[in-house]
């Protein structure tokens, strides 16, 4: 399945991108001179690019928009003017351009003990070249993978870009993968080298090492090695390998690279089968970074440096585009959160770094919302009234998109909004993102009321990241915005209401799935349009609204087509106690629903616990329930809570467009969905087939007895 994700941005998204003029078959000599002529860090590298302008040349022999071959080349979706005509760039060309323009600016930041350390763009590029030479020394072959298995770090970025410079594929592997899942990815990309974070991740690879015939070396980038093995290196040992290697071999490889060749593989989560290797070209990454940055007006470092916090899985294209490629184009600096970011330390990192942009999956925003509500509930009566008044003013002002802020808005901003932003570490943040799963309207409106507008974007791994963007002057609540410049959207086979499959066109569209021609043909039609598998429609102003996924569409026994997400979101909004909701009803006579309750999460394992969250406890008290654990509610044990849930579902059913869309039966499960439990993917996306299998007994119980006549 395709990985779709949504972003949300608050306020303006300041400017990236250089106007490079009309498309040429190759990069002109004077442009190359301008990019690399004054690079002080590596004379050899600069001379290599200057003497061989073939780097960046697109093969005239590529006639197809897609390929599934690791050494394949594709026809780029070029235009004669505008963004479509931007000259194609390799990753190396984009990087060397950044070094020339922003060489002395900080590129990366990480924490050692209590101190933040930084690395400039000059040193960043130099270190990536050293890593690339190290990979070549270890036997990395062209078009083979370098798998990276670990939490976000300087080493992750350097391994990723080093692999690309050396002519291999950068391949992120989710840290939550089992040994067998790691084996599949490593085998599929024919990985020569695997880079792992620590002993825990190393053990996964050692378990399957004898089943990886292409594997030549393993590198551990954190902690000391607990055991010595042949071809197992520490990060320091690995970097030493490349430090004294001559530049000639690497320069020749870089000079031979073309923008329409693959450089990165993004593996889908494998929700409905084996993961697919999404092949992304140099041009996919560099062009998307250019166009997206320009569209959102991202500022260059010599004006105001953008600051990013990296903590979401870099195996996902959304995190890569925001953490690696967009900052590189604008000279931004990326700081790395601690590995326990989602276990509590992220809040401290945000307050220390004060990012100018921030991305969070919906669960991160929901956790912030829950925490603020919990703190607010304990405030004095006066403070609660002031906060409530300010939020009302903030919501209405932003909904009306007023250009002139009224006096009461300015007062609310002074009394409440600035303090909230500072407490969150978002006082400098001009844009906030969310991705990987849908976010509820309730959460959007909550942050909007705090003067943190969340502007939604939409895209997928197969589109190198974003496809549509919401902007301050082009915004609709719950819309994904408008298509980015140089791209097109088509609604395929729309129904009477305008709902149909969303299709993409543009230079951000992927090359194909590695070694999977049949799957590639399912995704890309004969004309080169990418079929997303998502259902959506445009309004009269061309704003895109997502209404569901084709594969998730429920078709009842009566033949009615029902997208589950809007109903699930409506239940979560009507019943704040609910953490996750999953609608059931495909080929069934009526709809039913599985529900989970908001509970605490184990900080070490990420597994759901039995204790209710503070917000859930407060909600129970307000209902008159004394429950403190999920086990005291599930299975109908707490009649007060069950009555409240039924009341919320009744309100949702009242708004149903037909009787077939009413939820007739439901139950509360004993534990919440989670990544360790298998119900959620690495990006918190609901794995419906897994849930159907895990809870088949509960589901069958819904349909054992016929509905009572009403």
N, C-alpha and C positions, 0 to 999 in steps of 0.2 A: 504494500500500500504506500501511497505517497505521504510524506510528512508535511502536513500543512501547519503553519504557525501563524499567530497573530501578534502584532506589536502594538504598543500604545505609546504615544508621545505626548508630552505636555509642553505647551507653549511652542516657541519657534525652534527650528532645528537648523542651526546656523551652517554655511556653505562650502562644500568641498568641490574640488574639481577645477581643472584647468581647461580652458578652451583650446583644443588642439587642432581645430580647423577641419577641412574636408578629408575624407578617407583617401589614403594612398595604399598602393600594394605593399609598400615597405615604409619604414620610418626614415625620413630624410636625414642626410648626414648632419645638417646644421642643427636639427632638433636633437639628435643624439649627442652632438657636441655640447649643446646647452644643458642637457641632462647630466652628463657624466664628465665633462671636460675639466672640472675643478675639484673632483673628489680627492681629498687628501689621504683617505684611509687605505686605499688599495690601488696603487698606480697600475698594477698589472691588470686588475679588473677593469679599470677605466679604459686602458689602452685596448683591451680585448674587445669591449663593446664598440669603441670608436673605430677600430680597424675593420670590424666585421658587422656591417649594418644589416646583415641577414637576420640577426636576432629580431623577432617581431614580424618577419615576413610570413605572409599567409600563403600556403600552397595553392596554386591555381588548379591543382588536380582534384581538390575536394569538391564534389558535386552534390553530396547528400548532406542534409541537416543533421543526420544522426549516424552513430557508429556504436558498435559494442566491443570493438577490438581495442586492446590496451594501447596499441601504437597507432590507432586511427586518427584521422583528421576530419574535421567537419567544415561544411560551408557555413560561413557566418551570415547572420540575418542583417546584412548591411543596408544602409539607405544612402541617398545622395546628399542629404543635408540634415542638419540638426543632430540630436544625440546619436541617431543610428549611424551617422557618418564618422564618429570619432575613430581615429586610428587605433587599431588593436594593439594592445600591450601585453608583454609577458609579465609575470610576477617580478622578475628581476628588474625590468625596466621601471615598473612602478616604484619598486623599493629604492633603486638608485636615484630616481627623481626626488623621492622623499629625503634621501640622505643629502642631496645637494641643497635642497631648499631648507631643510630643518635639521641638519646634521648635528648641531650642538644642543638641540632641544632634547629633553628627556623623552624616551619612548616607552620604557617599561619601569615599573616600580614594584618592589616586593618587600616584605617585612622579615627582618632577622632579629629575633628577640623582640625588643621594644622599638627598634630603629627601622625606619624605612630607607631602603637602598634604591638607587636608580641607575638606569643605563641609557646613554644617549643613542640617537639614531645611527651615528657613526659606528659606535661600538656594537650596536644591535646587528647591523649589516655584516660587520667584520666577524662577529661571533657566529652568525648563520653560515657564512662562508667556511669558517673553520669546521663547523658541524658537517657541512656538505662534504668537505674533504675527508672527514672522519668516516662518513658513511661509505664513500668510495673506497677508502682503505679497507673497510670491513667487507667489501664485496657487493655493495648495492649495484644492481644492474638497472639499466634504463627500463622504465615502465613496470618496475616491481615496487611493492609497497614498503613503506616504513610505518608500522603500526604503533600508535601512541596510546598507552593505557594508563591514565592517571588523572589527578585533579589539576586544574588550571595552574600554570606556573610559567616562569621564564623559560625553563627547559622545554615545556610543551611547545611554546611558540617557536623556539629555535629549532627543535626537531622537525616541526611542521614545515617551516620555510627552508631549512637545510635540505630536507628530502626533495622539495620541489627544485631547488637550485641544482641539486645533484642529478636531476633527471628522473627521479622516482616519483611515486605517488605519496602524498601525505594522507594518512588514513587514521582517523580518530576511532577509538574503540571505547564504548561506554564502560565506565568503572563498575557498573552493576551487572555486566555480562558474566555469565557462568563460564567455566573453562571451555565447555563445548561451543558456546557462542563465540568466544574469542578465537577458537580454532577455526570456525567457519569463516570468519572475516579474514583471518591471516592466510588461510588456504585460498580463499577466493581471489584475494589481491596478490597472491604469490609473494608474501612478505619475505624480504631478505633479512630485515632487522625489526626487532620489537623493542620499543622503549617503554619501560614500566616505571611506575612511581616508587613502589616500595616492596617490601618482602611479601605482603599480602597479595599484591597483583602479580608478583613474580611467580608465586606458587601456582597460580592459574595456568601460566604459560608452561611451567615445568611439567605439569600434569599431562599436557598434550604435545610437548615438544617433539616426541618421536613420531608424531603424525603430521609434522610440518616439514616436508622435504626441501622447501626453498629457504628455510630459516638458517641464517649464518651466524647471527650474533644477537645477544640480548643486552640491553643497557638499563641499569637501574639509576634513576636520577635523584632519589631522596634516600637518606639514611645509609648506614654502612651495610655492606653485604654480610649476611649471616653465614654464608658458605661460599667457598670458591669453586667455580666450575669452569670448564673450558668454554671459551667464547662468551663469558659473562663479564661485563665491565661495569665499573662505576661511571658516573657522569664525568668525573675528573679524568679518569683513564681514557675514556672515549675522546674527550676534547683534546687530550694530549696527542692522540693518534693523528688528528688533522692539523695540529698547530704547525708542524714542520713540513707538511706535504707541499710540494710546489703547486702553483696556481694553474699551470698550463692545462691539465686535464679538465679541471672544473671550468675554466674559461671556455674551452672548446665545447663542452656540453651546454653551457649557458648560451653561447653564440648560436648553437644549432636549434634552440628551442623556438617554437612557433606558438602564437596566441591561440590557434585553433586546435591545439593538442591538450590532452588531459593532464592535469597536475594534482588534482585532489579527488578523493573518493569519500562520499558521505553515505554511510550505510543506514538504510531505513531501519525502523525498530523491529521489523519482522512480526508485526501483530497478526498477520494472516498467512504467514508462511516464512520461508527463509528470507533474511534481509537482502535487499537489493543494493548493489553498489552504484550510487548515483555518480556518474562521471562528469566532473566540472572542469572546464578548460581554463587556461590562463585568462582568456578574454571574458569568460563568464564572471570571474572574480574581479578583474580590474575594471571592466566596463560597468558592472553593477555598482562597484564602489564609487566610480566617477559620477554616474547618473544619479544615484540615490543621494550622494552627498550634495550635489548641485541642487537637487529638488528640494532638499530640506535646509539648504543654506547653512551647512556646517562651516564653522570658522576655521581658517588656517592658523597655525601656531604663532605666526609672526603678528597676528592681530589679537587673538585670544585663544589660548590653547585649550582644546577640549580634553576633559578628564573622564575616564571610563573605569568602572570596577568590574573585573572579570571573575565570575564565579559559577555561571551556568555551564552545563557540559559542552565542551568544545567539539565534541563529536557531532553536534548539531550545527547546521549551517547558520542559523540565526546568531548564535554566540560567536561563531567565526567571523561573520561579516561585521558585526558590531565591535568585537574585541580586537580583531587583527586588521582587517582590510580597510574599514572606514577610517580608523585612527591613522593608519599608514598614509592614506591619501591626504589627510589634513594636517599631519604632523601632531596628532593627538598623543596623549600619554595614557597607557593602560596600567592600572594597579591591580595586583592579584589579591583577592580575598584569601582568608585562611581556609584550609580544607573543611573545617567545621562551620562554614558560613551559614549553611541552612540549619545548623543545630543551635544557632544563637549569636555567633560572632559577627555576622554580616552587619548588624545594626551598628556595632562599634566601628567597623571598617568604613561604613558610609559616613559616620560622623567625623572620622579622622580625615578621609580623603575628600569629602564634599564634591562628588562627581558633578559634571555638567550634563551628563546623560546617564540613564540607568535603565537596565532591562530586568524585568522580573516576570516569572511565570505567574499565572493567576493566583496560585496558592500563596506566593510571596506577598502579593497585594492583599489577599484575604487575611493572611496572618497579621499584617500591619493594621488592617481594619479592625480585626478582633482585638488586638492589643490596645489600640486607641479607644475603642468602645469600652473595654474593661477599665482602663484608667479613668475615662470620662465618668463612668458609673460611680466611681469612688470620690469624685470631686465634690466640692461644696455646691449647694443649691444655686448660689449666685454664679459660680463659674460655669455650671451646666447650662444655665439660662443664657449666659453670654455666648457660650460655644454654640448652642442651638440656634440662637439668633444669627450669629455670624455664618453658620453653615447654610441657613435658609437664604441669606443674602448672597452668599457665594454661588450657590446652585442656580438661583434665578438669574443672577448677573451673567454667569457663563452660558446658561441655556439660551439667554437672549442675545448672546454674543455682542454685548454693548461695547461700542468703541470708546465712549466716554464713561469712565467709572464714576458712579454717583458717590456722593459724600459718605453714605452709609457703607458702601463697599470699601472705601479707603479706610474708614474707621475699623471695619471688621478685619481688614488686612493687617492693620497695626496691632489690634488687640489679640488676634487669634492666628491668622494664617502664617505670618512670619515665624511665630514661635513653633508652630507645628512643623513647618519645613525644617527649621533648625534642629529640632528634636529628632527628626528623621534622617538628618544629614543631607537633605535635599534643598538646602537654601540657595545653592548655586545651580541647581538642576533645571535646565530649560526643556528637557524632554525625558519622559519616562516610558519605557516599553514593557510589554508583556507578551509572552509567546507560548506556543506548544499546545494550548488548550483554550477553549472559549472562556471568556470572563463574563460574569453576570452583570446585568444592568444596575443592580443594587450597588455593586462594588464601584462601577464606573461613576455613578451618581454620588457615592460617598466621597470619593476623591475630588470630583468636580466641585462639591460643596466646600471643599477645603482650598479651592482655587488651585487645584492640581489637575487640569484637564488631561485626560488620558485619550490620546488620539490614536485610533486603531489603524494598523497596517496588516496586510495579508500577503502571504506567499507560501513557498514550500521549498524543500530541498532541491527539487527539480527546476526551480526558478532562481537558484543561487541566492535565495533570500526574498526580499520584498517584491511584490508585484503591484499592489495598490497602497497608497499612503493617504492618511488624513493630515491636514495642515490647519493652522489657526484660521486661515481665511477660506478653508474648504473642509468643513467639519459637519458631520451628522452623528448624533449619539447612536451607538451600536452599528454604525456603518464602518466598512474597512477603507473608506476613502476612494480616491480616484487613481487610475493607472499611472505609473511613473512614466516620465517622458521617454519616448523612443520605443515604447511597448504598446501592445494592443490587448483588449479583452473582448471575447466573443461569448455570448450565451448560446450554447448549442441546444437545439431542439427544445425551445421554451414552451411551457404550457400556457394556458389562458391567462394566468396571473404573471407571466413573464419569468417564471422560475425554470431554469435549465442548468446544464452542466457548464461550469466556468472553464473557459479555455484561454490559454496564454500565447502570446507571440512576442518575441524580442530576443535580443542578444544575451539575455539572462537565462534563456531556456537551455537545459542541460544537453549533453552530447548523447546520452543513452545509458542503459544499465549494463555494467560490465558483464560480458559473456551471456547476456540474456536478450537475444533478439526478439523473441515472442513478447516478452514483457515490455520491451521498448516500443514495439509496434502498437501495443495496447495504449501506451501513454502518448505517443506522437503519431498524428495522422499523416496521410500522404502529403499534405500541404505544409507540414512542419508545425502545426498547432499542438500545443501541450494540453492534453485533457486532464484536468486536475482531479476529477472524481468528486469535486465539491459542487453542491447545488447553490445557486444564488440568482440574484436579479439586480437590475439597475433601477434607480428611481428616475424621475424626469430630469434631474440634474446630473445624471451619470455617476452618482455615488453607488458603490457596490455593497450589497448586503448578502451575507452568507446565511443560507437557510438550512444547510445540512450536508451530509455526505451521501453519495449514491449508495455506497456499500452499507451504510448504516440505516438506510431508509427502511422503515418497517412497512411491510405490505400485509395487511390483516387478511384473515380467511375470507372476509367480505370484499377484498380487492381494494381497500382504501390505502393510499400511500401516505405515510405519516413520518415526517422527520422528527427524530426523538429529542434533539438538543433543545429546541425552544420549550418543549414541555418540561424537560428536566430542569432547565434554568428557571422556569416559572415556579416549580415546586421548591427549589432552593431559596428563591426569593420570598415565597409565601411562608416557608417554614425555616427560619434562621438556624434552628438546631441541626438541620441536615447538612452533612459534609459532602456526600456524593449521592447522586440519584441515577439509576439506570432503568430506562423504559424497556419493557418486554412486550412482545405482541406479534412478531413475525409469524405469519401463517396460523395465527391464533384467532379465536373468536372475539377476544376483547383484550384491552391493555392492562398490564400490571406493572408494578415497579418495585425494584430493590432500593432500599434506603440505608445509609449509614449515618451515624451521629458524630458530631465534632468531638474529638478526643485528643488527649495529649499524645505526643510522639516520642519514642525512645531516642535520645540524643545520639546514642552510639550506633544503633542499628537502623534507625529510620522506621522501625516497625510501630504500628499503632498500639497504644496501650488502652487499658480499660477505663482510666480516669477521664472524666469530662474536662473539656477546656474551661477556662474561667468564664468565657462568654456563654458556653452551654450551661454552666452552673447557674449563672445569673438568670438565664432564660427559664430554667426549670423552677427557680425560686419564684419568679414572677407568675408562673403558671400554678404555683401551689404544690410543686413536686419537691420531694426531698432527695431525689436521685443524685448520686455523685459519680456513678459508673455506668458505662454502656450496658453492662450485664444486668443492671437493675431496670433497664428500659426495654431491651430487645425481647422479642417473643411475646409482647403484650403484657409484660410484667408491671409496667407503670401505666395505669389506665388514664391518668391525667395527661401525661405526655402523648399517649396514643390518641386521645381525643383532640388534642391541639393539632397533631399532625393531620388527622382526618379533616379537621376544620380547614386547614390550609389547602389540602387537596380538593376539598369541596369548592373553595374559592377559585382554584385553577380550573376545575371542571366546569364551573359556571361560564367561563370565557371560551370553552371549547367550541370550535366551529361546527362540530357534529358529534353525535353520540358515540361514534366510533373512536373519537379522540379523547374520550373521558377515561381516567384511570379508575378501574373498577376494584382492583385488589392491590395490596402492598404489604410489605413487611420490613422490619428493621433488622439488619444483620448484626451478628455478635461483634464484628470488628470492622473498622474502616478500611477502605481500599488503600493500597500502598505499593511502592516500588518493590520492596522486599517480598511482599505477599504475592506479587505477580499480576495484580489487577491493573496497575498503572505502568506505563512505559517509562523510560528514563527521563522524558520531558513532561511527566505527569499526565500523559494522555491516556484516557480510558481504553483498556484493551477488552473490547466487548466480547469477542469469542472466548477469551480466557475466563471472563466473569460468567458467561453462559455455562461453561463447562464446570467451573468450580462450584457454582450454586445451582446446579441442575435440579437437585432434589427440592429446594425451596421453590424453584420456578414451576416444577411439575405440580407441586401442591396447589398452586394458584388455579390450575385447570382441572383438578380432580373432580371438583364439584361444580355444577353449572351455576351461573349467576342467579341470584334470587330475583324473581319478577318485581319490578318497581312500578 
